[in-house]
Amino acid sequence: MFYAHSKAEQPETEWEPLVDHLRSVAGDDLESPDGASHFASVFHAEQWGRLLGLWHDIGKYAAVFQSYLRQACSERADHEHAPGRVDHSTVGAQHAVNALPPGIGRLIAYAIAGHHGGLPDAIDPDGGLSGLDARLGKYEPYFEDALRRAPASIRDQSCPEPPALDLAGSRQQRAFQIAFFGRMLFSCLVDADFLATERFMAADRAQHRPDQRLHATELIVRLDQAIAALPLDASPGVNRCRAGLHDACIASAAHEPGLYSITAPTGSGKTLSSLAFALRHADRHNLRRVIYVLPFTSIIEQNAKVFRDALNDSDGRIVLEHHSSTNPDHEDTRSRLACENWDAPIIVTTNVQFLESLFACQTSRGRKLHRIARSAIVLDEAQTLPVEMLKPTLAAIDELRRNYGCTVVLCSATQPALIRRDGFDIGLDHVHEIVPDPAAMARDLERVRVEQTGLVDDTDLVERLADTDRVLCVLNTRRHASQVFNMLRDRLGDGRCWHLSAAMCPIHRQEVVRTIRERLDRGESCRVVSTSVIEAGVDVDFPVVLRAMAGLDSIVQAAGRCNRRGRLDFGRVVVFETDVKPPPYIKRGAESTREVLSKYSDLLSNDAIESYFRLHFWRHKDRWDKNNVLDCFRDPARLIFNYRQAAHRYRIIEQTQESVVVPFDDAGGKIIDALLGIEARLDRDLLRRAQRYTVSVSDWAAKHLIESGACVRLDNRLLVLCRRSMYDNWTGLGDGTQSGSPEDLIT
């Protein structure tokens, strides 16, 4: 008998037969829908998925592996790249190349070779042996032994049909599409392998996995009831526009899957209206899930709560949050497991989590990719995508639409910046606008007047804020926001002004936002100094907003916090210059805004916004793929794909950041005490609870914190703030991290 996995201190009669494991991963086990063939059938590649499952562990038939399995526990046996272990995945990769036509065999080989260590590059750039070509040329005597011992019913399989891909025109586009298909296959294999192994090795854990399908018809009824019950708390004009947007989304949901845009001002009700579109569209076209993608973690919990309330999702079985600051009080075992592979009806996640998964090579991140196929995807604030990643990002979005049955909705308060036009040939084609007349809606919802003033120094700024009863001031860096807030606080005293920035941990920011909303709702004085963290969909309504010069898209978002409900004839948005040097990407946006100001008096007009995007996005062709991600996929004929290099180059947040656990409130202090206890360091639940008390800092700042003795590092991963005086309950993590590197100071 040949075995796939053993169990410590259990007789061989309790071990998993290898043939059972291979057939389970392939999907031949009709009792389980979690095989690779089932996963791949969503994009018409079930034959490919079945082959991957049957051959991925065929190397385990080797006598040397079976001997090793009897001497070691199963988990260690699968770690094949450690010294003394048996390389079983290379056997399947070589067999695929030898038994199948070149292109088909090589694509399957990438996935099989990477199903433990991650998708490989074709050639290791360091000249090592991890590249696919090196592994295909590798020889071990037990490779042939494994294939001889494998039963013909596993080893000998017919060739799958070539993938029915709708291929684009250029050579590079075709190479990217074929490589993307290979990554999808990899995702099907690693998810099926993990689930099959878990069913044998950890049956209790497997039983907690959700089996929740999208019941769109039922959710539509719940959502309609929730929308009908919403209070009409805005002006009649705003309420009419919100109703019009909702009606337009419902009407468009019947149209064919593809690319859509919702161009509507802030405060127009895009969040629930876009969900209404997505659910009806999924119901009409049998899509599997809704994925809502947001630019920042700071607004995910807000949107997820809106969805849960509207859908009556009290037990958390419908809406799954996946981001770095998930509230553990809203989690259970089922939701934590669902985060691993996105097996849930509605996903709310970040640009970073979603987009980087489309280019990931690791098994952990790659598992969820196949779940994206046949989904309704809403990209909120689509214009926030980084210019430096536009080309590969738009290529991936279009590929999801073209070959994986996805509908993608681009939501924006400004006109779509990502649509193909003269001078922007990488833009998306055939994008259908859901709003019948975006310009008319913008006019109907015109609630602010934008004023532009010159240089305002900090002393003058503080006086302006002190003299205004309810006002929001948005600055470009953490340090500047903290300095101005402290000056204002010294001027007014505690409890008369508030601060928001990403130097504050998530639970701290939420507490402050709640206080701000309550004061505004009661008509009380409320002065706030913030970074751009407040611009990302935070539902607050100020009569006056002061915005430091920045990109016009940021100014539009700041204006969305002004007279949001239309209760005034017009709110005031004042754009001013500061003498504080902004970070490079904000500086580039500000330069483009100044050019627009020289031509247009109304910064919020369609003509001004189009001019801005032409300057900021469309004319920077040399920056659309700054890290040359697409160059990793150059040869569609020989399939020379460098998956690992692509994953390394594709970074939404270019600078590496680290998380610091901070002691905001008593619960945060207790978490730090527990983390510093030696026995608790590997407690997964405690680490997840700590995420609500983390602040992201740059590598430079992390190094400074450690060297100064303010932080200690746990288990080579998490930083914990020991010098608790460095966390201020007004402004967050203190100035010790806010000097030297301007890149650390954004938001």
Secondary structure, DSSP 4 states (H G I P E B T S, - for coil): --EEE--TT--GGGSEEHHHHHHHHHT--TT-S-SHHHHHHTTT-HHHHHHHHHHTTGGGGSHHHHHHHHHS-HHHHH-TTSTT----HHHHHHHHHHHS-HHHHHHHHHHHHTTTT-PPBSS-TTS-S-SHHHHHT---HHHHHHHHHS-HHHH--PPPPPP-----SSHHHHHHHHHHHHHHHHHHHHHHHHHHHHHHH-HHHHHTS------HHHHHHHHHHHHHTS---S-HHHHHHHHHHHHHHHHHTTSPSSEEEEE--TTS-HHHHHHHHHHHHHHHHT--EEEEEES-GGGHHHHHHHHHHHHT-TTSSSEEEESTT--GGG--HHHHHHHHHT-SSEEEEEHHHHHHHTT--SHHHHTTHHHHTTEEEEETTGGGS-GGGHHHHHHHHHHHHHHS--EEEEEESSS-SSB-BTTBTTSBSSEEESSS-HHHHHHHT--EEEEEEEE--HHHHHHHHHT-SEEEEE-SBHHHHHHHHHHHHHHH-TTS-EEE-TTS-HHHHHHHHHHHHHHHHTT--EEEEE-GGGGTT----BSEEEEES--HHHHHHHHTTBSTT--SS-EEEEEEE-SSPPPHHHHHHHHHHHHHHTT-S-TTSHHHHHHHHIIIIIT-GGGTTTT-SGGGEEETTTTEEBHHHHHHH--SS-S-EEEEE---HHHHHHHHHHHTSGGGTT-HHHHHHHGGGEEEEEHHHHHHHHHTTSEEEETTTEEEE--GGGEETTTEE-GGGSSS-GGGGB-
